[in-house]
Amino acid sequence: MSASDVLVLAEIQRGMLADITLELLAAARQLTAATGGSVLCAVLSDDGQSHASALAAADRVLLVNDPQLAAYAPEPYVAALCEIVRAEQPCAVLIGGTSIGWDVAPLLASRLDIPLVTGCRAIQAEGEGLAVTTAFCGGKLLADVQVTARPAVLMVLPGSCRAAAAPGRAQIEVRTLAAPLESGAVRFQEWVLPAAGDVDITQQDILVAVGRGIQQQDNLALAEELATALGGAVCASRPVVDQGWLPATRQVGKSGMTVRPKLYLAFGISGAPEHVEGMQSAELIVAVNTDPKAPIFDAAHYGAELDALDLLPALAEAATARKGEASQSA
Ligand SMILES: Cc1cc2nc3c(=O)[nH]c(=O)nc-3n(C[C@H](O)[C@H](O)[C@H](O)COP(=O)(O)OP(=O)(O)OC[C@H]3O[C@@H](n4cnc5c(N)ncnc54)[C@H](O)[C@@H]3O)c2cc1C
């Protein structure tokens, strides 16, 4: 136990460790390089041991095994986490800015009467406290927050820190709680997964993604033309789906699909955190936007400050011509 330690909450979904966990561990490692503390990782599950080997990036993995933790439910989760935080007294508790995180983090902070910072994009140790950059209004505004109270709960935006391969072996500790966990009023019922629909965008190597910048439904044909020429599929940000221009199965992001294509072309998408969460693991991201300050350029490997409606037909034409040349020479 040390006031310079950083505690990460491992996120488990459908029995699997969610990607955000490794991002949080990388953020915690950067922080402890300055605080001099250890990286702790709390695994709340009915079978924490099965996840322990994937958490080598931590110094200590704290397993709480309990049947009440078999699936996520706020009451037993927060009760277990409160006990760990009280015992370890870390300087910060890092929780993902995910659906589960939005549930757990405010409850934990209010139960322990400690500060909560949401939307964290960068966290640094500064003097005795923490300097945190947070994003709000869909990533359009950033604020610098000084956190002096310890511990503090920090909800970290997915994609803020790149998960790094971590050699080494964490020390595994099985924790027995002081009191048995009880199920609360909110209980897990079942996972409801969206139907794959006409095209399963999670299985595509190339995605042509369109956002509100596409302006009208008719312009979707431009994206379809490019996707066909490239052998990919069209997907979209939430406003396009909300307007009924494409089915929900084509939505990328927090409340849509998580995609990992080889190429993600984003046309007229601002890059709100909720969208970036679903596409940040693409191998190559190219963004086209008329606004040079659009946050999508922070997530993209390449960017072009251009009108999507001009570029889409030109790209489709070039791709179709290239395809024709390739088939002639074959
Ligand atoms: C709980 C919750 C869950 C959410 N889940 C999701 C989700 O799963 N997926 C998702 O996408 N969003 C989600 N959102 C919404 C998200 O916050 C954003 O509102 C949304 O992603 C914005 O979509 P957009 O980028 O298409 O539109 P906008 O933010 O309106 O951006 C349009 C962009 O197009 C650019 N543009 C305009 N005209 C052109 C042009 N001719 N050429 C090039 N660029 C142009 C503009 O500069 C702007 O950057 C969620 C929000 C909440 C609160």
The ligand as a Tripos MOL2 file, in Angstrom:
@<TRIPOS>MOLECULE
LIG
   53    58     1     0     0
SMALL
NO_CHARGES

@<TRIPOS>ATOM
      1 C1        -23.9490    7.8890  -25.0570 C.3       1 LIG1
      2 C2        -23.5720    8.2910  -26.4440 C.ar      1 LIG1
      3 C3        -23.2420    7.3140  -27.3480 C.ar      1 LIG1
      4 C4        -22.8600    7.6740  -28.6420 C.ar      1 LIG1
      5 N1        -22.5220    6.6880  -29.5260 N.ar      1 LIG1
      6 C5        -22.0450    7.0350  -30.7340 C.ar      1 LIG1
      7 C6        -21.6040    6.0310  -31.6600 C.ar      1 LIG1
      8 O1        -21.6770    4.8260  -31.3950 O.2       1 LIG1
      9 N2        -21.1100    6.4340  -32.8520 N.ar      1 LIG1
     10 C7        -21.0180    7.7500  -33.1980 C.ar      1 LIG1
     11 O2        -20.5380    8.0410  -34.3170 O.2       1 LIG1
     12 N3        -21.4530    8.7100  -32.3770 N.ar      1 LIG1
     13 C8        -21.9760    8.3850  -31.1650 C.ar      1 LIG1
     14 N4        -22.4260    9.3600  -30.3420 N.ar      1 LIG1
     15 C9        -22.5470   10.7210  -30.8720 C.3       1 LIG1
     16 C10       -21.2410   11.4810  -30.8700 C.3       1 LIG1
     17 O3        -21.0850   12.1670  -29.6250 O.3       1 LIG1
     18 C11       -21.2160   12.5470  -31.9980 C.3       1 LIG1
     19 O4        -22.3420   13.3960  -31.8540 O.3       1 LIG1
     20 C12       -21.2370   11.9420  -33.3840 C.3       1 LIG1
     21 O5        -20.2090   10.9690  -33.5190 O.3       1 LIG1
     22 C13       -20.9960   13.0510  -34.4070 C.3       1 LIG1
     23 O6        -21.1440   12.5180  -35.6840 O.3       1 LIG1
     24 P1        -20.4520   13.2270  -36.9210 P.3       1 LIG1
     25 O7        -18.9970   13.3370  -36.7000 O.co2     1 LIG1
     26 O8        -20.9320   12.5260  -38.1560 O.co2     1 LIG1
     27 O9        -21.1710   14.6710  -36.9230 O.3       1 LIG1
     28 P2        -20.6130   16.0930  -36.5360 P.3       1 LIG1
     29 O10       -20.0090   16.0960  -35.1900 O.co2     1 LIG1
     30 O11       -21.7090   17.0530  -36.8280 O.co2     1 LIG1
     31 O12       -19.4140   16.3390  -37.5680 O.3       1 LIG1
     32 C14       -19.5690   16.5240  -38.9270 C.3       1 LIG1
     33 C15       -18.1850   16.8210  -39.4850 C.3       1 LIG1
     34 O13       -18.2470   16.9170  -40.8930 O.3       1 LIG1
     35 C16       -17.3940   17.9690  -41.3090 C.3       1 LIG1
     36 N5        -17.8840   18.3730  -42.6180 N.ar      1 LIG1
     37 C17       -19.0170   19.0670  -42.9180 C.ar      1 LIG1
     38 N6        -19.1670   19.1640  -44.2430 N.ar      1 LIG1
     39 C18       -18.1040   18.5140  -44.7900 C.ar      1 LIG1
     40 C19       -17.6780   18.2600  -46.1260 C.ar      1 LIG1
     41 N7        -18.4080   18.6660  -47.1860 N.pl3     1 LIG1
     42 N8        -16.5290   17.5790  -46.3470 N.ar      1 LIG1
     43 C20       -15.7680   17.1400  -45.2910 C.ar      1 LIG1
     44 N9        -16.1210   17.3640  -44.0150 N.ar      1 LIG1
     45 C21       -17.2700   18.0210  -43.7730 C.ar      1 LIG1
     46 C22       -17.4830   19.0090  -40.2220 C.3       1 LIG1
     47 O14       -16.3490   19.8450  -40.2170 O.3       1 LIG1
     48 C23       -17.5930   18.1450  -38.9700 C.3       1 LIG1
     49 O15       -16.3030   17.8940  -38.4190 O.3       1 LIG1
     50 C24       -22.8140    9.0330  -29.0440 C.ar      1 LIG1
     51 C25       -23.1400   10.0080  -28.1100 C.ar      1 LIG1
     52 C26       -23.5140    9.6570  -26.8390 C.ar      1 LIG1
     53 C27       -23.8290   10.7430  -25.8560 C.3       1 LIG1
@<TRIPOS>BOND
     1     1     2 1
     2     2     3 ar
     3     2    52 ar
     4     3     4 ar
     5     4     5 ar
     6     4    50 ar
     7     5     6 ar
     8     6     7 ar
     9     6    13 1
    10     7     8 2
    11     7     9 ar
    12     9    10 ar
    13    10    11 2
    14    10    12 ar
    15    12    13 ar
    16    13    14 ar
    17    14    15 1
    18    14    50 ar
    19    15    16 1
    20    16    17 1
    21    16    18 1
    22    18    19 1
    23    18    20 1
    24    20    21 1
    25    20    22 1
    26    22    23 1
    27    23    24 1
    28    24    25 2
    29    24    26 1
    30    24    27 1
    31    27    28 1
    32    28    29 2
    33    28    30 1
    34    28    31 1
    35    31    32 1
    36    32    33 1
    37    33    34 1
    38    33    48 1
    39    34    35 1
    40    35    36 1
    41    35    46 1
    42    36    37 ar
    43    36    45 ar
    44    37    38 ar
    45    38    39 ar
    46    39    40 ar
    47    39    45 ar
    48    40    41 1
    49    40    42 ar
    50    42    43 ar
    51    43    44 ar
    52    44    45 ar
    53    46    47 1
    54    46    48 1
    55    48    49 1
    56    50    51 ar
    57    51    52 ar
    58    52    53 1
@<TRIPOS>SUBSTRUCTURE
     1 LIG1         1 GROUP 0 **** ****
